[in-house]
Every structure is written in C-alpha cells, then in structure tokens.
C-alpha cells in the first residue's frame, strides 16, 4: 500500500480535517514524508477536473467536493437534511443516545459497518455533537440538547428503557472482547 493511498483513505473517512502530525502518527511516517505526499496529492487533485479537491489550511487537510459541483451537492444535502433519517442513521442515533458518549470505533463495532457518513449527516443535522478527548486523542459522540428538545425530554434517562439498554451486559462483554483483541495486535 502506498503512502499516498493511505493518506487518501484517512482523509476520506475522517469526519473532520486531519493535521499532518495526526496522519504521521497513524501511518507511522515522519511529518516531512507526509507533507511531501500531501503536496503531490494537492497537485494531483488540482490538475484534473475531479469531483474531489484536497483542501488545506495551515497544517490541516480535508477532502472536499469540488466547487464546480456545488449545485448538485447542495441538492443532495438539502434532501439529506430535510428528508427522513435512514434506518442506519436511526440505528446509529439510537446507539449514541443510549450508549453515549461513544467513539466512532465503538459505534462501528456495535453496528458492524463504517459509520463515517452517518456521523457526518447526524452532525450536520445538529442531532449529535463531537468532542475530542485530549488525553486519549479519541473523538466522542453524544446527542445534542436540540435532539433532546425535539424528543421533549430534559435528560437522556427519560428515554424508554434507558437503564436496561444503557449498560446491556451482552454488549459490554462484546466491547471488552473487541478491545482485548485489538490490544493484542
């Protein structure tokens, strides 16, 4: 796997811009190699009339849609933001509501699929919020006050069967088992 490919994948799945340092830590390369590869990618995406652009500001980089496609992207986002939530979005939102705060990894472990786009959609709609824990470097997702207001509750504990579903024994065992497996690798 090439460094360029790894960086593209990280930027694609990230729900927010990534710093050069974060990418260097994730791929195990030094910052200079990452910066050189990012410059190659910037040139690659600038040359061609593609639907994706590599945007950068300071040491942060993000993959974004091309401004030339703004009309179709705006139409899609309007449908995504005003339309009903999909079943996968509702599942993810329920998990975050009952188990939150949760990391993307925990959510994906529970659902069994990549949740990047779902998280981005829920963030854009203002139903969830993300907070990075500086100690462990992980981003945690939780429901917002707006979502609770929409449901007409003042505390997540008012959700139906909250105590039972919040700390389900089988789910706790599964998460601990996966954590142990990933720690052994």
Secondary structure, DSSP 4 states (H G I P E B T S, - for coil): --HHHHHHHHHHH-SS-EEHHHHHHHHT--HHHHHHHHHHHHHHHHHS--SEEEEEETTEEEEEE-GGGHHHHHHHHHHHHHSPPPHHHHHHHHHHHHH-SEEHHHHHHHHSS--HHHHHHHHHHTSEEEEE-TTT--EEEEE-HHHHHHHT-SSGGGSTTHHHHHT-HHHHHHHHHHHHHHHH-
